[in-house]
Amino acid sequence: MGWVQGQPELDCQLMGNSLFYLHEQIEQWRREGTYQRLRVLESESAAKSRFDGKDVINLASNNYLGLTTHPKLREAAIEATRKYGVGSGAVRTISGTMSLHMRLEERIAAFKRVEACVVFQSGFAANAGTVAAILGPEDHIISDELNHASIIDGCRLSKAKIHVFPHKDVAAAEKILEELESAPGRKLLITDGVFSMDGDIAPLPGLVETAARHGAIMMIDDAHSSGVLGRNGRGTVDHFDLHGRVDVQVGTLSKAIGVLGGYVCGSRDLIDFLYHRARPFLFSTSHPPAVAASCLAAFDVLEQEPERIRNLWENTKYFKAGLAAAGFDTGASETPITPVLVGDAALAHRLSRELFEEGVLATGIGFPTVPKDRARVRTIVAATHTKGELDRALEAFRKVGKRLRLI
Ligand SMILES: *Cc1c(COP(=O)(O)O)cnc(C)c1O
């Protein structure tokens, strides 16, 4: 607890107290038990990692396939740094488009079987930048209630009218589109492919049908499905065999791909348009060479080492079965993201803290990331966890779960 950086006592004396309301809010979080200190990673991000001086089984990273430490990605990053330096020097539209960026975009487009692709600095930038660029105030967005914050922010930035439908409710989305039938403006139907806090999969076939019937643009955010679902991790469009029927596919390079970035896949026109109008593309510097090169290597690994995805799903089934057998409520998860629902945020954070003492890192998540009464500890297994590690993690969950009367 307490200050982490700097010498705040000195700074505070110099400043007025116009920001005192922040201090009051933080004090309130402390009283409520929802104040969170950042856990500091002191090793590589891997199946077992060292946080705050303690070696723990890491169930809190999005490094699904263990690519953050893959030798081919490491080598690619080092080689690119030697050859091209550490930075790109500018935004893409000025002088910061390197041949590595173009190769990565071509590689991803081929992998996803689409005409074209644009890479952004992050998945967040890809979502927010794209929605805000392709829609305006006269348009309508029909959005799942559990869509990611970056989609929500993109919707707000576009100034389009936002219509939220209940989670995964295709009929409700259809009804909204029917009511908007004669309304002016374009319509965008948008959903996460895999929902990041619950681990359930979007009803994509139904949504795609609905969008097509009403002439709406169909957009999907495959951040948690990239490298996880579909052949060689091609995502939910491939998983449901809906190639050619989703207008805008967003993916991330920060999760299973193991590096950093986001991308948008679609028609050549869509990508050309984003090159001219997506604000993070125009106004924020492009990836360093090492990032682009290691992402390129990751797509080779996805195709050359399919056993990683098989292991991921085997571990997922094993761990989920263990949690269920122990009596935990894991909600509607269908993917490696498995929430352990506890309800109250303070209890979720306590479960997380006590698991850490038992050698397991799994993050407590409360409002505003999830609704107030749906706090949870979220777990994500990786392809690289051993059965022994999963067994030890399950043992810790049983022990702490009993102590806190969750099971
Ligand atoms: C993580 C996430 C993002 C953001 O991706 P980054 O590359 O980390 O910025 C976007 N959408 C969803 C659903 C996510 O889970």
Ligand as a Chemical Component Dictionary entry (heavy atoms), coordinates in Angstrom:
data_LIG
# 
_chem_comp.id                   LIG 
_chem_comp.type                 NON-POLYMER 
_chem_comp.pdbx_formal_charge   0 
_chem_comp.three_letter_code    LIG 
# 
loop_
_chem_comp_atom.comp_id 
_chem_comp_atom.atom_id 
_chem_comp_atom.alt_atom_id 
_chem_comp_atom.type_symbol 
_chem_comp_atom.charge 
_chem_comp_atom.model_Cartn_x 
_chem_comp_atom.model_Cartn_y 
_chem_comp_atom.model_Cartn_z 
_chem_comp_atom.pdbx_ordinal 
LIG C1 C1 C 0 -7.984  -7.142 -24.813 1  
LIG C2 C2 C 0 -9.109  -6.771 -25.683 2  
LIG C3 C3 C 0 -8.998  -5.720 -26.578 3  
LIG C4 C4 C 0 -7.796  -4.822 -26.601 4  
LIG O1 O1 O 0 -6.686  -5.444 -27.139 5  
LIG P1 P1 P 0 -5.228  -4.824 -26.856 6  
LIG O2 O2 O 0 -4.428  -5.306 -28.006 7  
LIG O3 O3 O 0 -4.792  -5.332 -25.541 8  
LIG O4 O4 O 0 -5.391  -3.338 -26.867 9  
LIG C5 C5 C 0 -10.058 -5.469 -27.418 10 
LIG N1 N1 N 0 -11.181 -6.215 -27.379 11 
LIG C6 C6 C 0 -11.328 -7.232 -26.515 12 
LIG C7 C7 C 0 -12.588 -8.033 -26.510 13 
LIG C8 C8 C 0 -10.298 -7.542 -25.634 14 
LIG O5 O5 O 0 -10.447 -8.528 -24.761 15 
# 
loop_
_chem_comp_bond.comp_id 
_chem_comp_bond.atom_id_1 
_chem_comp_bond.atom_id_2 
_chem_comp_bond.value_order 
_chem_comp_bond.pdbx_ordinal 
LIG C1 C2 SING 1  
LIG C2 C3 SING 2  
LIG C2 C8 DOUB 3  
LIG C3 C4 SING 4  
LIG C3 C5 DOUB 5  
LIG C4 O1 SING 6  
LIG O1 P1 SING 7  
LIG P1 O2 DOUB 8  
LIG P1 O3 SING 9  
LIG P1 O4 SING 10 
LIG C5 N1 SING 11 
LIG N1 C6 DOUB 12 
LIG C6 C7 SING 13 
LIG C6 C8 SING 14 
LIG C8 O5 SING 15 
# 
